[in-house]
Amino acid sequence: MKNAARTLLTGALLLAGLSTALAEQLSMRFDVNVSGLRVMKVEFSGNLTPQDYAAEAHIRPKGLARLFMKKKFDMKVTGRFNGTQPQPLTFEYRSKKKKKKKQAHVRWRNGKVAGWKRVPAPGEAERKAIDAAIARGVIDPLSALFALGRREGKELCSGRFHVFDGLDVYDLKLIREGDARVNNDTYAGPAVKCRMIYVPIAGMSEKKKRRQLKDPPVFTLWLARVKSAELGPIWVPVQVEGKTRGKPFSATLVQGRIGGAGLKPAN
């Protein structure tokens, strides 16, 4: 799946490995359907506190898709909160498609990227383009969802996030589309409907960049404000829709728990 789809589908927050015993556990699983067929699952689980976060996301093909979709993705982040703003410390990316593997590692210091590497290594021109694009500061895809999750009021679906996943640099532009309701087996209650536009910047081929700028990937997210004992009310995605490779997809939350209980609308 494209980087844009990966970013959205890894939007729930999987948290692990924090130093405090008071960490709150959050776990979520999405089933992804393309043209009406279930093709993959996205899993998240872990812990969070008001001071720290760590997250992992795992994407695997499911059902008949396993016969023709061989690609797997794993992402992992650690970071701290500065107030409600996430500040990543480390981010790792791994993917495997048959015998072809990609890996990336990014580390931050004082809010700036202190170093990054990826396998296969980029060419000199590509590395320079990425370094120039991340010089003003970036966050990883999972931290972007933490930032979205802790926004308030009118700021929820506005502006953009400047993102680096160790491979590509891109912006995620947010536009609020209004209030809505979601009613499924995992969450029932009010939600906010947001449009997210993927804007490529560096790391991808020029051909791919031109194609995505001409016809940018656009996704719709339904965000629910749920109860969290550690952070207060937070926003989590409970449904995502869009297109990948020209085909419509939907990602529906089929399992979700926080602090040992099901997801409940915050007051």
Steps between C-alpha positions, in 0.01 A plus 500: 500500500616853429668707770189718530277204568757354740505828691124513541455137582766519766313784659360342811803505739675185620691565817759294689807505722444800731686543827200562727271241654206739460496473121161459334459229240339568164441232238326525163458289189372603159381278217575644157275430204577581136214481250296310756763237586695482826865530404692588816491572869666779698577430866596734786546456877709640779521766772500879547554754775471881510882521466600220262381297208620204299321344208508211259287423195482174306334453162444153357309363197189295580263263327540441127727806483780288644518324162601817315594758766828397659602829656518546879564820697618573853550840663618595848544833680606628842450855616401750767220750536582869535166600645268345246752514214677174412878513456634178344831357614539198271305355209554170318349372178520154345330350198538173315367396161619154399879533524503879477548676834501864606610636836530847645597653833460864604606663827424844638670731748338819634220476248728471193611197302845408634563218254333256264587202286320264272559178308534504202701820542387807301710661232689821573246726329210327672664530841562872448136552402380316811742686730378832360136398547543393865722791607207706630376215717286192442314233692440136416160361385405353838593819687283691251205293617589573864501869412162465334367298793575774754370798304205702621203676346538667162867401475411132472485479120696802382850582379749231408762265641852487353588129508810282444477119518867433429426451131288793380422853614142620453234728641162385627252781443184495714156641420197466725186374326255507789344295776382143453403184686658157491314187604676165484580212734806680644393863532163671495477875540589840359802559277664773297549443129834620364659502158874429481704581190843347442750745349833343389819701558818287481629142501274361228590491129427813299252302288309389808514847651356662186224240485402553862512878474273483196256259663577506875382213720202621704356319799204550732538429872230468763650605835330413829568683828537222758573478871861462618584479870859618441461772233138604538287492183696405187410462133544162333414393143209255486458491123703597191407512133692588187663354192816298449630432151174634361282263701278604793592367843350522845661433837253421777580470869409145605672490840577787736576526870655765723587447865350152484157620386327556169513837326238735645414853385647769726254740663 
